[in-house]
Amino acid sequence: MTRLAGLLGDVRAASVFRYDVHDSAGNRMDTAKVILNPAGGYVAVYHSDEVCHLATSTDLMTWTHRAVIDEPATQPTIASTGDGGLLTAAEFNDGHGGQLRIRHWPTLDALLAGRPDREFLAPRTLSACNEGTPSVRRIGLDADLDSSWVELGFHYHRDCRVDRQALGTLTGFRSWAAARYPELDVAVERAAAAVGEQVRGNIGDRDHLRYLGRDYDLIEAQGRRGDFATWRVYLHDRAAGTAERLEVVTHGGSTAFANPTATMLRDPVGRDALLVTLFLPTEGAAPGEAGSLLYLVPVGQAAQPPARARWSAPHGRPATRVGLGQATVDQQVHGSPKSEA
């Protein structure tokens, strides 16, 4: 196991963590992606049912709902363009199959007000049925949006049966080119085989991470088609062309994990840290752990011992755990299903 895989996989070593994350309005924060807020603090985008939302936080544990950013859509992601602007992408689906919808927002205020200055709905070119789960790999913004380019990862529904990986480039917010990415599929399949497993279901959502000067992809894959209990997460080293399965260890021993994201950022006390999110399907989740998991792992310091968690079940329902150092509080929980493409 590489050091990065160890950091990403041990939820017990997190300085803060939260299972079954919801925002202040009660929305599930499914498939959350977190980045630094240009105005200070943190921003998350996520979906609840078929509505994509945005929330802000100062401590990464409590999230204040601020806006709806897309609908009908799921699987949103967000990135800074480096000039004060923001880019969002989501899997738009109006009942005719998923497509990537990419939007540029000149400021955070514009995003909160629902006023994008550019929008592009990518045509499906690799699948007649569905293309989705976008992730932003790189952004080039040399002068203006007309000369910009955005490179995204996404999945296409191969033969309208299983999801596989693809790359696309949006140029000038008007031209789209996409291609299959079989090298990533093969790397994941080989990593699964190395631990005695097979990938007979989807290879779907992913995120991208630069760590110590190297580029990595975090990606989900499913052992059996339609079986939510067989979702696993893999770490792909682009330069080496190899992947390894993450051995994710939660406090309760959950076994299925999907929709990974990871962001390098400064935590609320100023440390470099990895902010990781995962979706835990009910079928493989320990009591109190189903739904979206968010956890923060400081980088470059010794791992913290596992936070002690207290459990209660008000009104006959299990409790989720929220950890901050050695302090935890109890929260009510209800599970939320992952959507199949």
N, C-alpha and C positions, 0 to 999 in steps of 0.2 A: 504493500500500500504506500502510495506517495504521501508526502507531508500534506499537500493540499487536499487530497482525498480524505485524510484523517481530520483535518480542520473542518471540512464541509460536512462530514458524516456524524460527528459526535455532538448531538444536541445537548447532552448532559454537561458538556464543557462550555456551553454558552453563558455569557455574562447576563443576558436577559433572554427570555423566551416566552412565547405565548402560543397555546394551542387554540384551535377553533376561533380564529380572529374575526371580530365583527367591528364595524365602524360605529360612530355615535348615533347613527340613525337606525341601527339594528341590521344593516345589510351584511351578508356574508362577504368576506374579502377573499373570494376564490381567485386563484392564479395571480396573486398580488405581485407587482413589481415595484420596488422601492428605489428612489434616487434622492440625492440631495435637493432640497428646495432652494431655488435661486434667491428667495427672500429670507432664507434661514430655516433650519429644521429639516424636515423630510417630507417627501411627496410619495404617495402610493396610488397606483391605478390597479383596478381589479374589476371582476364582474360578480354580480349577484343575479341569478337567472339569466336573462338576455339583455341586461343593462350594464354598461361599463361606467364606473364611478371613479372619482378622485377624492382622496382625503389627505389631510396634513397632520403632522405630529411633531412634537418637540422631543419625545422620549422613546420613540419607536414602539411603544406598547399601547398607547392610547391614541386613537385615530378619529379626527373630526371630519365628518363628511362635508365636502365643499361643493361638489358639482357632479352632474351627469355629463359624461364626455362622449358617449356614443351609444346608439341603440337603433335597431335590434342588433346586438353584437356581443361577443364574448372574447376572452383571451387577450386583453389589452396589454400593451407595453408602452414604455415612455423613455425618452432619452433627451438630454440637453444638447442643443446644437452649438453651444460654445459662444454664442453671441447674445445670450439672454433669452433666446427662443427655446421652444420645446417641440419635440416631435412625438406624436402618438401613432400607434398602429393597432388595429384590432381585426378580429375575424367577423366581418359584417355578413349577416345572413337574413335576408328578408323572405325566406321560404323557398328560395331558388338555389340553395347551395352556398357554401362559404366563399367569400372573397376577401382579399386584404384591402382595408381602407386605411390610408395613410393621410395624416393631417399635420400641418405645421401651424404653430401658434406663435406669434411674435413675442408675446410676454406671458407670464403666469396669469396676469389679470385677464388677458384675452381668453386664455383657457378656461378660467373660472366663469367667464361671461359667455362661453360657448361661441366665440368668434374666431374661427381659424382663418388665416389669410390664404392658405392653399389646401386643397384636398384632392386626393387621387384614389379612385376605385380601380384596383388592378384587375384586368381581365384574367379569367382562368385560362391557362394555356397548357397545363400539364395533366389536369383531371377534368372530366366532364361533371364531376359531382361536388368536389369540395377542395378548397385550398385555404389554409388558415394557420393559426398559432404563430403570428409574426413575432420576430425578435430582431432588434436592431444590432447589426454587426459593426458598421462603420458609417460615418456621415462626412461628406465633403462639402464645405460651404465656403468657397474661396472668395466669392464676391456677393452674389445674391442668389435667390432661389431659382432663377432661370438657368443658372450655371451650376446648380448644386447636384449632388448625387447621394443616394442613400442605398446601402447594401443591407438586405434583410435575409434572415433565415426564415423558412416556413415549411409546412408540410403540404404534400399533395396526396389525395386519396387515390392510390395506385389501383387501377382497374376497378375503381369504385368499391374496393374491398378492404384494403389496409393502408394506413398512413405511412409515407416514407418522406425522406428529407429532400429539400430543394433550396436553392439560392435565387434571389432576385435583386435587380438593381433598378431603382427609379431615378431617372435623369431629368433634371429640370422640372420636376413635378408634372411631366407630360409624356414621358416615354418609359415603357416597362419591358424589361427582358428577364426571362426566368429560365432556369435549367435544373435538371435533377442533380442531386448531390449523393451519388451512390457510395462514395468513399466513406462518408459518415455512417451510412447504414451498415456497411461492411464492418467498420471498426466496432460498432456496437454489437453486432452479431458475434464477432470474434470474442469480444469481452464477455458476453453471456456464455458462450461455449467454454471459456476458460474456467468458469465456476460451475460447469455442469448444467447450464440452462440453455434454452432456445428462445428465439424471438419469433413467435408465430402470430403475434398480434400487431399492434401499431408501434411505429417509432414516430413519436409526435413532437410535443412541445420541447423547447430548448431555450437556453439563455447563454450569454457569452461573457467571459471573464478574462481580464488581463491580470496576471499575477506574477510578480518578479520577472517582468519582461517577456513572459510567454503568454500565448493566447490559448484559451481553453473554451470548450463548450460543455455545458451541463445539459443532459438530454434524457428524456423519459423513453422507456421501451416496455412493451407488454408481452409477457410470455405466452399467453393464450388469448386469442381474439375474443373480446367480449367479457373477459374475466378480470374484473377490477382488482382482485387480490393479487394479480401477477404483475402489477406495475412496479418497475424498478428504475433507478436513476444511475446514469453513467457519466463519467468524467472523461472527456476527449481532449487529448493533447494534439493540437493541430500540427505542430512542427514534426512531432514523432509519427503522427498518423495512427496512434494507438489509443485505446480507451480502456478504462477499468470500471467495474461496478462499484458504486459507493456502498459501503457498509454503514447504512444509517442506523444509529442507535438512539432511540428515544427513551424517555423516562419510564414509559410503560411497556415498551417492547413491541411497538407497531412494526408491521412487516411489509406494507405496500406504500409506495411513494410515487408521486407524479408531479408534473408541472413545476420543475425546479427553476428558481432564479437565484442569482448571486450578484451582489454589488459590493465593490470596495468603496468604503467611505470612512469619514471620521464619525465616531460614535458621540453620544451627548457629552462625554467627558474629555473628548479630544484625541482619543486613541485611534490609530488605524485599525479597521475591523472589517470582517466579512459579514454582510447582512444576507441571510439565506432565507428563502421561502420555499415551502413544499406543500403540496396538497396530499392529504392522507385519506384515501377512500375508506368508507365505512367497512368494506369487506376485509381490510387488512389492518384496521386501526385498533389499538388498545383502548380500553374504557377511558373516555374523556379526551381522546386525542384525534378523533375524526374531524375533518375539515382542514382549513388552512393553518399551517404552522409557520411562525416567524421566529427566527432566532439570530442572535448576534454573537460572533466569535471574535474576540480581540486577536490581532495578528502580532506576532513577535514577542509574546509573553507566555509564561507558563499557563497551561489550561487551569481553569477554576474547577474546584470540586463540584459535583452535582448539587444543584439547589434542592433543599428539602421541600417536599410538597405535601400540603395537607389536602385531604379529600373530604368532600361532603356531597350529598345528593339531595338538595332541596326539591320538594315536590316529586320525589321519586326519580329524578333525572340525574345522570352523572355530572361530575364537575370537571371543568377544564382547569389546567394549571397555568399560572402566570408566574414567572420567576424573575427576580431582580437580585443578582448576587445570591445571598442566602435567604432572602425574604420572598415569600410567595403569598398569593391571595387566591381565593376560590371564586370561580365564575361558573355560571350555568352554561351548559353546552347542548346544542343539538346538531347532529351530523348533517352534512350536505354532500350530495352526490356529484361526481365528476361526469361531465358530458362526454359521450363518445362522438367522434366525428362521423 
